[in-house]
């Protein structure tokens, strides 16, 4: 397991980390060159230039040629990211080795909530978002300078669920290409009525059915 930091300390919530696309591209290439088969990226690049986007896309394509699957959280703005004005990256790149994950609640519906007057929740889009996973689970956390666990939410939690199931599936079929691995997870998702027309496969990831399909 490789933990690769691409963010930077000292950037405020409303500030733009303009160097992140370049750091992300280097991290993706590093992971691909050092044996990674699945990359989890629970974030996005903010306000990128066309040159920075091209560098990032080239790195993802490079990883794809090495059969590395990039699992990305769809984002928590409650937007249809298929619309050009809502596009975010790497979510909206069309590469076959990107698997984008929406978040759902325990009712099987896309998470939606209010923050003041704003309605937020899982991003969606049948062209840009592929699959869904539960978002509420325990994650590592830093509290008063000490490592701990806490219950957290967001597509930053949904993405790692899918990344973990992708890794399990590769343990059964290590010969799978990134595109074939993505197809197995999407084809064997549990279909949910609320996700029809919202995510490409119309369902949530299912470890059991994916592993069974991979073992045939």
TORKOL-4160 file (C-alpha; in steps of 0.2 Angstrom, whole numbers, padded with zeros to 4 digits, m for minus):
216
<pt num="1" X="0000" Y="0000" Z="0000"/>
<pt num="2" X="0007" Y="0017" Z="m0005"/>
<pt num="3" X="0000" Y="0033" Z="0004"/>
<pt num="4" X="0004" Y="0047" Z="m0008"/>
<pt num="5" X="0001" Y="0065" Z="m0003"/>
<pt num="6" X="m0004" Y="0077" Z="m0016"/>
<pt num="7" X="m0012" Y="0091" Z="m0006"/>
<pt num="8" X="m0003" Y="0105" Z="0003"/>
<pt num="9" X="m0004" Y="0112" Z="0020"/>
<pt num="10" X="m0009" Y="0131" Z="0022"/>
<pt num="11" X="m0022" Y="0131" Z="0008"/>
<pt num="12" X="m0039" Y="0138" Z="0015"/>
<pt num="13" X="m0055" Y="0131" Z="0010"/>
<pt num="14" X="m0059" Y="0144" Z="m0003"/>
<pt num="15" X="m0042" Y="0145" Z="m0010"/>
<pt num="16" X="m0036" Y="0136" Z="m0025"/>
<pt num="17" X="m0022" Y="0124" Z="m0024"/>
<pt num="18" X="m0016" Y="0127" Z="m0042"/>
<pt num="19" X="m0001" Y="0115" Z="m0041"/>
<pt num="20" X="m0011" Y="0100" Z="m0036"/>
<pt num="21" X="m0014" Y="0093" Z="m0054"/>
<pt num="22" X="0005" Y="0092" Z="m0056"/>
<pt num="23" X="0008" Y="0083" Z="m0040"/>
<pt num="24" X="m0007" Y="0071" Z="m0043"/>
<pt num="25" X="0000" Y="0067" Z="m0060"/>
<pt num="26" X="0017" Y="0063" Z="m0053"/>
<pt num="27" X="0009" Y="0053" Z="m0039"/>
<pt num="28" X="m0001" Y="0043" Z="m0052"/>
<pt num="29" X="0014" Y="0039" Z="m0062"/>
<pt num="30" X="0024" Y="0034" Z="m0047"/>
<pt num="31" X="0010" Y="0022" Z="m0041"/>
<pt num="32" X="0009" Y="0014" Z="m0058"/>
<pt num="33" X="0028" Y="0012" Z="m0060"/>
<pt num="34" X="0029" Y="0004" Z="m0043"/>
<pt num="35" X="0016" Y="m0010" Z="m0044"/>
<pt num="36" X="0000" Y="m0002" Z="m0040"/>
<pt num="37" X="m0016" Y="m0010" Z="m0048"/>
<pt num="38" X="m0029" Y="0001" Z="m0040"/>
<pt num="39" X="m0028" Y="0020" Z="m0035"/>
<pt num="40" X="m0040" Y="0028" Z="m0024"/>
<pt num="41" X="m0042" Y="0047" Z="m0026"/>
<pt num="42" X="m0055" Y="0054" Z="m0015"/>
<pt num="43" X="m0053" Y="0072" Z="m0021"/>
<pt num="44" X="m0052" Y="0083" Z="m0037"/>
<pt num="45" X="m0041" Y="0097" Z="m0044"/>
<pt num="46" X="m0048" Y="0114" Z="m0042"/>
<pt num="47" X="m0048" Y="0128" Z="m0056"/>
<pt num="48" X="m0035" Y="0119" Z="m0067"/>
<pt num="49" X="m0028" Y="0126" Z="m0082"/>
<pt num="50" X="m0029" Y="0117" Z="m0099"/>
<pt num="51" X="m0011" Y="0113" Z="m0098"/>
<pt num="52" X="m0013" Y="0106" Z="m0080"/>
<pt num="53" X="m0028" Y="0095" Z="m0086"/>
<pt num="54" X="m0018" Y="0089" Z="m0100"/>
<pt num="55" X="m0004" Y="0083" Z="m0089"/>
<pt num="56" X="m0016" Y="0075" Z="m0077"/>
<pt num="57" X="m0025" Y="0066" Z="m0091"/>
<pt num="58" X="m0009" Y="0060" Z="m0098"/>
<pt num="59" X="m0004" Y="0052" Z="m0082"/>
<pt num="60" X="m0020" Y="0043" Z="m0080"/>
<pt num="61" X="m0019" Y="0037" Z="m0098"/>
<pt num="62" X="m0001" Y="0031" Z="m0093"/>
<pt num="63" X="m0008" Y="0022" Z="m0078"/>
<pt num="64" X="m0021" Y="0014" Z="m0089"/>
<pt num="65" X="m0008" Y="0007" Z="m0101"/>
<pt num="66" X="m0001" Y="m0002" Z="m0086"/>
<pt num="67" X="m0018" Y="m0008" Z="m0081"/>
<pt num="68" X="m0020" Y="0003" Z="m0066"/>
<pt num="69" X="m0038" Y="0007" Z="m0061"/>
<pt num="70" X="m0041" Y="0024" Z="m0054"/>
<pt num="71" X="m0056" Y="0025" Z="m0042"/>
<pt num="72" X="m0062" Y="0042" Z="m0039"/>
<pt num="73" X="m0075" Y="0050" Z="m0027"/>
<pt num="74" X="m0089" Y="0059" Z="m0037"/>
<pt num="75" X="m0089" Y="0074" Z="m0026"/>
<pt num="76" X="m0101" Y="0081" Z="m0013"/>
<pt num="77" X="m0109" Y="0096" Z="m0022"/>
<pt num="78" X="m0126" Y="0087" Z="m0026"/>
<pt num="79" X="m0123" Y="0092" Z="m0045"/>
<pt num="80" X="m0126" Y="0083" Z="m0061"/>
<pt num="81" X="m0108" Y="0083" Z="m0067"/>
<pt num="82" X="m0113" Y="0078" Z="m0085"/>
<pt num="83" X="m0117" Y="0096" Z="m0087"/>
<pt num="84" X="m0102" Y="0106" Z="m0094"/>
<pt num="85" X="m0104" Y="0120" Z="m0081"/>
<pt num="86" X="m0102" Y="0107" Z="m0067"/>
<pt num="87" X="m0088" Y="0097" Z="m0074"/>
<pt num="88" X="m0074" Y="0092" Z="m0061"/>
<pt num="89" X="m0059" Y="0081" Z="m0064"/>
<pt num="90" X="m0053" Y="0068" Z="m0064"/>
<pt num="91" X="m0072" Y="0063" Z="m0062"/>
<pt num="92" X="m0076" Y="0069" Z="m0080"/>
<pt num="93" X="m0062" Y="0062" Z="m0090"/>
<pt num="94" X="m0069" Y="0048" Z="m0101"/>
<pt num="95" X="m0054" Y="0036" Z="m0099"/>
<pt num="96" X="m0059" Y="0018" Z="m0097"/>
<pt num="97" X="m0048" Y="0015" Z="m0082"/>
<pt num="98" X="m0057" Y="0028" Z="m0071"/>
<pt num="99" X="m0071" Y="0021" Z="m0060"/>
<pt num="100" X="m0081" Y="0036" Z="m0052"/>
<pt num="101" X="m0091" Y="0032" Z="m0036"/>
<pt num="102" X="m0107" Y="0041" Z="m0030"/>
<pt num="103" X="m0113" Y="0040" Z="m0012"/>
<pt num="104" X="m0129" Y="0032" Z="m0006"/>
<pt num="105" X="m0138" Y="0030" Z="0011"/>
<pt num="106" X="m0144" Y="0015" Z="0019"/>
<pt num="107" X="m0161" Y="0017" Z="0010"/>
<pt num="108" X="m0151" Y="0015" Z="m0007"/>
<pt num="109" X="m0154" Y="0033" Z="m0012"/>
<pt num="110" X="m0141" Y="0046" Z="m0017"/>
<pt num="111" X="m0136" Y="0056" Z="m0001"/>
<pt num="112" X="m0144" Y="0073" Z="0000"/>
<pt num="113" X="m0142" Y="0086" Z="0014"/>
<pt num="114" X="m0144" Y="0104" Z="0018"/>
<pt num="115" X="m0129" Y="0116" Z="0023"/>
<pt num="116" X="m0137" Y="0132" Z="0027"/>
<pt num="117" X="m0147" Y="0137" Z="0012"/>
<pt num="118" X="m0137" Y="0126" Z="0000"/>
<pt num="119" X="m0143" Y="0108" Z="m0005"/>
<pt num="120" X="m0128" Y="0097" Z="m0006"/>
<pt num="121" X="m0125" Y="0078" Z="m0008"/>
<pt num="122" X="m0118" Y="0066" Z="m0020"/>
<pt num="123" X="m0114" Y="0071" Z="m0037"/>
<pt num="124" X="m0121" Y="0061" Z="m0051"/>
<pt num="125" X="m0122" Y="0059" Z="m0070"/>
<pt num="126" X="m0125" Y="0044" Z="m0081"/>
<pt num="127" X="m0110" Y="0048" Z="m0092"/>
<pt num="128" X="m0097" Y="0053" Z="m0078"/>
<pt num="129" X="m0102" Y="0043" Z="m0063"/>
<pt num="130" X="m0101" Y="0024" Z="m0064"/>
<pt num="131" X="m0107" Y="0016" Z="m0048"/>
<pt num="132" X="m0112" Y="0019" Z="m0030"/>
<pt num="133" X="m0107" Y="0013" Z="m0013"/>
<pt num="134" X="m0112" Y="0017" Z="0005"/>
<pt num="135" X="m0104" Y="0033" Z="0012"/>
<pt num="136" X="m0106" Y="0031" Z="0030"/>
<pt num="137" X="m0092" Y="0021" Z="0038"/>
<pt num="138" X="m0077" Y="0022" Z="0050"/>
<pt num="139" X="m0062" Y="0031" Z="0044"/>
<pt num="140" X="m0045" Y="0035" Z="0051"/>
<pt num="141" X="m0045" Y="0053" Z="0059"/>
<pt num="142" X="m0033" Y="0064" Z="0069"/>
<pt num="143" X="m0040" Y="0071" Z="0085"/>
<pt num="144" X="m0029" Y="0081" Z="0097"/>
<pt num="145" X="m0014" Y="0075" Z="0088"/>
<pt num="146" X="m0018" Y="0057" Z="0090"/>
<pt num="147" X="m0024" Y="0044" Z="0078"/>
<pt num="148" X="m0041" Y="0038" Z="0080"/>
<pt num="149" X="m0056" Y="0031" Z="0071"/>
<pt num="150" X="m0073" Y="0040" Z="0068"/>
<pt num="151" X="m0089" Y="0038" Z="0058"/>
<pt num="152" X="m0088" Y="0049" Z="0043"/>
<pt num="153" X="m0098" Y="0052" Z="0027"/>
<pt num="154" X="m0095" Y="0058" Z="0009"/>
<pt num="155" X="m0089" Y="0051" Z="m0008"/>
<pt num="156" X="m0072" Y="0051" Z="0000"/>
<pt num="157" X="m0078" Y="0036" Z="0010"/>
<pt num="158" X="m0088" Y="0028" Z="m0004"/>
<pt num="159" X="m0073" Y="0028" Z="m0016"/>
<pt num="160" X="m0062" Y="0017" Z="m0004"/>
<pt num="161" X="m0076" Y="0005" Z="m0002"/>
<pt num="162" X="m0075" Y="0002" Z="m0021"/>
<pt num="163" X="m0056" Y="0002" Z="m0022"/>
<pt num="164" X="m0056" Y="m0011" Z="m0008"/>
<pt num="165" X="m0068" Y="m0022" Z="m0018"/>
<pt num="166" X="m0058" Y="m0019" Z="m0034"/>
<pt num="167" X="m0042" Y="m0026" Z="m0025"/>
<pt num="168" X="m0052" Y="m0041" Z="m0019"/>
<pt num="169" X="m0057" Y="m0045" Z="m0036"/>
<pt num="170" X="m0039" Y="m0043" Z="m0043"/>
<pt num="171" X="m0034" Y="m0056" Z="m0029"/>
<pt num="172" X="m0045" Y="m0068" Z="m0038"/>
<pt num="173" X="m0041" Y="m0063" Z="m0056"/>
<pt num="174" X="m0024" Y="m0054" Z="m0056"/>
<pt num="175" X="m0024" Y="m0055" Z="m0075"/>
<pt num="176" X="m0039" Y="m0043" Z="m0077"/>
<pt num="177" X="m0036" Y="m0027" Z="m0087"/>
<pt num="178" X="m0041" Y="m0011" Z="m0078"/>
<pt num="179" X="m0056" Y="m0010" Z="m0091"/>
<pt num="180" X="m0061" Y="m0028" Z="m0088"/>
<pt num="181" X="m0060" Y="m0025" Z="m0069"/>
<pt num="182" X="m0071" Y="m0010" Z="m0070"/>
<pt num="183" X="m0084" Y="m0019" Z="m0081"/>
<pt num="184" X="m0085" Y="m0034" Z="m0068"/>
<pt num="185" X="m0089" Y="m0022" Z="m0054"/>
<pt num="186" X="m0102" Y="m0012" Z="m0064"/>
<pt num="187" X="m0110" Y="m0027" Z="m0072"/>
<pt num="188" X="m0112" Y="m0036" Z="m0055"/>
<pt num="189" X="m0118" Y="m0021" Z="m0045"/>
<pt num="190" X="m0134" Y="m0022" Z="m0036"/>
<pt num="191" X="m0147" Y="m0012" Z="m0046"/>
<pt num="192" X="m0157" Y="0001" Z="m0036"/>
<pt num="193" X="m0172" Y="0010" Z="m0042"/>
<pt num="194" X="m0166" Y="0027" Z="m0036"/>
<pt num="195" X="m0150" Y="0026" Z="m0046"/>
<pt num="196" X="m0158" Y="0023" Z="m0062"/>
<pt num="197" X="m0153" Y="0038" Z="m0073"/>
<pt num="198" X="m0141" Y="0044" Z="m0060"/>
<pt num="199" X="m0126" Y="0033" Z="m0062"/>
<pt num="200" X="m0120" Y="0023" Z="m0077"/>
<pt num="201" X="m0123" Y="0005" Z="m0070"/>
<pt num="202" X="m0139" Y="0010" Z="m0060"/>
<pt num="203" X="m0132" Y="0001" Z="m0044"/>
<pt num="204" X="m0121" Y="m0001" Z="m0029"/>
<pt num="205" X="m0105" Y="m0011" Z="m0029"/>
<pt num="206" X="m0107" Y="m0029" Z="m0023"/>
<pt num="207" X="m0092" Y="m0038" Z="m0017"/>
<pt num="208" X="m0100" Y="m0055" Z="m0017"/>
<pt num="209" X="m0107" Y="m0055" Z="m0035"/>
<pt num="210" X="m0091" Y="m0047" Z="m0041"/>
<pt num="211" X="m0080" Y="m0060" Z="m0034"/>
<pt num="212" X="m0091" Y="m0074" Z="m0040"/>
<pt num="213" X="m0090" Y="m0067" Z="m0057"/>
<pt num="214" X="m0071" Y="m0065" Z="m0057"/>
<pt num="215" X="m0069" Y="m0083" Z="m0051"/>
<pt num="216" X="m0079" Y="m0091" Z="m0065"/>
